[in-house]
Amino acid sequence: MPERTTIILTGGAVGAVGQAGTIARQLQPATIVIEDVDLVAMDRELPGGEHNALLFQLLNEMDGLAEDADVLFVLSTNRVDMLEPALAARPGRVDQAIELSLPDVDARRRLLELYTGEPTGESDDGIIKRLEGAAPAFIKELARRAALVRMRSGGAEAPLSAVLEAMLEHATPVLRGTLAAPTTN
């Protein structure tokens, strides 16, 4: 978004939501992106959620904007079920929710091409099928690790299937099962 100040809060930085709100109001038009908002906006009914000062700070920042303020909040989460209902209950806090599904076959092909920098061919169909259920971040990491293997081997091509097997060797059983890999005990 050209000509907008963008403040991204992720990891430990999500605790700076109050400071981000102050900066955004001063530098508007502005956007505050909070990645994994469930870390600060956990449902108060869940154990440990009843005294969450960061949740109250976030709600205050979202509610405390003047009518003419041009500050946009973009919140991401993988755990919608964990979010505090008050976050979306009050009109004007969350105006739109967008679900990003896991990539389909065509999207997985395009992601592999994007992250490897090379066109895919029929020889890649097996790996693309095998990646069903994988998130884009996993596909990106697969391509990154394949590039590292290639660099370490002096430029020899690293088969994505071998890199995938190496990644899954240390993955959780759920991930191995999702990607149709044999589980090891």
C-alpha positions in Angstrom: 0.0 0.0 0.0 2.0 2.9 -1.2 2.1 6.1 0.9 1.0 4.3 4.0 3.1 3.7 7.1 3.2 0.0 7.9 4.0 -1.3 11.3 4.5 -5.0 11.6 4.3 -6.7 15.0 5.4 -10.3 15.3 6.7 -12.6 18.0 7.8 -10.7 21.1 7.1 -7.3 19.4 3.3 -7.9 19.7 3.7 -6.5 23.2 4.4 -3.1 21.7 0.8 -2.7 20.4 0.4 0.5 22.5 3.5 2.1 21.0 2.5 0.9 17.5 -0.9 2.6 17.9 0.7 5.9 19.0 3.1 5.8 16.1 0.4 4.9 13.6 -1.8 7.8 14.7 1.1 10.2 14.3 2.1 8.8 10.9 -1.3 8.1 9.3 -2.4 6.9 6.9 -1.0 3.8 8.6 -1.5 0.1 8.9 -0.7 -2.0 11.9 -0.1 -5.7 11.1 -0.2 -8.1 14.1 0.9 -11.6 13.2 -0.5 -14.4 15.3 -2.9 -12.1 17.1 -4.1 -15.2 19.1 -1.0 -14.8 21.2 -2.3 -11.5 22.6 -6.1 -11.8 22.0 -6.8 -15.2 23.6 -10.3 -15.8 24.7 -10.7 -14.7 28.3 -12.7 -17.8 29.1 -9.6 -20.0 28.4 -7.1 -20.8 31.3 -4.7 -17.9 31.6 -6.7 -15.5 29.4 -8.6 -13.6 32.1 -5.8 -11.2 33.0 -4.3 -10.5 29.6 -3.2 -6.9 29.7 -2.1 -7.0 26.0 -5.6 -8.0 24.9 -7.1 -4.9 26.7 -4.4 -2.7 25.2 -5.2 -4.0 21.7 -8.9 -3.5 22.2 -8.2 0.0 23.5 -6.0 0.8 20.5 -8.7 -0.4 18.1 -11.5 1.5 19.9 -9.5 4.6 20.7 -9.2 5.8 17.1 -11.0 9.0 16.1 -13.7 8.7 13.5 -11.5 10.3 10.9 -8.4 8.3 11.8 -6.8 6.5 8.9 -5.3 3.5 10.8 -6.0 0.0 9.5 -5.4 -3.1 11.6 -4.5 -6.4 9.9 -4.6 -9.3 12.2 -3.5 -12.8 11.3 -4.0 -16.1 13.1 -4.0 -19.8 12.6 -6.2 -20.2 15.6 -9.5 -18.4 15.1 -11.1 -20.7 17.7 -8.8 -19.2 20.4 -9.7 -15.5 19.8 -11.5 -13.4 22.3 -15.1 -13.0 21.1 -15.0 -9.2 22.1 -12.4 -8.7 19.3 -15.0 -9.2 16.6 -18.2 -8.6 18.6 -18.1 -4.8 18.6 -18.9 -3.2 15.2 -15.9 -1.5 13.7 -13.2 -3.7 15.3 -13.1 -6.4 12.7 -14.9 -5.4 9.5 -13.8 -8.3 7.3 -12.4 -11.8 7.9 -10.6 -13.6 5.1 -9.7 -17.3 5.3 -6.7 -18.4 3.3 -7.0 -22.0 2.4 -4.2 -24.4 1.8 -3.0 -24.3 -1.8 -4.6 -26.6 -4.4 -2.6 -28.4 -7.0 -2.2 -25.4 -9.3 -1.2 -23.2 -6.4 1.4 -25.7 -5.1 2.9 -25.8 -8.7 3.1 -22.0 -8.8 4.6 -21.8 -5.3 7.3 -24.3 -6.3 8.1 -22.3 -9.4 8.1 -19.1 -7.4 10.4 -20.4 -4.6 12.7 -22.5 -6.8 12.9 -19.9 -9.6 12.4 -22.7 -12.1 9.4 -24.0 -14.1 7.9 -27.3 -13.0 7.5 -30.2 -15.3 5.9 -33.6 -15.4 8.7 -34.9 -13.2 7.5 -32.6 -10.4 4.0 -33.9 -10.5 4.7 -36.5 -7.8 6.2 -34.0 -5.4 3.3 -31.5 -6.1 0.8 -34.2 -5.3 2.8 -35.3 -2.2 2.6 -31.7 -0.9 -1.2 -31.8 -0.6 -2.0 -30.4 2.8 1.2 -28.4 3.0 1.2 -24.7 3.9 2.9 -22.2 1.6 5.6 -21.7 4.3 6.4 -25.4 4.2 6.8 -25.3 0.4 9.0 -22.3 0.7 11.2 -24.1 3.3 11.4 -27.1 1.0 12.7 -25.0 -1.9 15.1 -23.2 0.5 16.6 -26.4 1.8 16.9 -27.8 -1.8 18.8 -24.7 -2.8 21.1 -25.2 0.3 21.8 -28.9 -0.7 22.5 -27.8 -4.2 25.0 -25.1 -3.0 26.7 -27.5 -0.6 27.1 -30.1 -3.3 28.7 -27.7 -5.8 25.6 -27.2 -7.9 24.4 -30.7 -8.3 20.6 -30.8 -8.5 18.9 -31.9 -5.3 15.8 -33.9 -5.9 12.9 -32.3 -4.0 11.6 -35.7 -3.0 14.9 -36.4 -1.1 14.8 -33.0 0.6 11.2 -33.6 1.5 12.0 -37.0 3.0 14.8 -35.4 5.1 12.4 -32.6 6.3 9.8 -35.2 7.3 12.2 -37.3 9.1 12.2 -34.9 12.0 8.6 -33.7 11.5 5.7 -34.4 13.8 3.6 -37.5 13.1 0.7 -35.3 12.2 2.7 -33.5 9.5 4.1 -36.8 8.2 0.6 -38.2 8.0 -0.7 -35.1 6.3 1.9 -35.3 3.6 1.5 -39.1 3.1 4.9 -39.9 4.4 5.7 -43.1 6.2 5.9 -42.6 9.9 8.9 -43.9 11.8 8.8 -45.1 15.4 
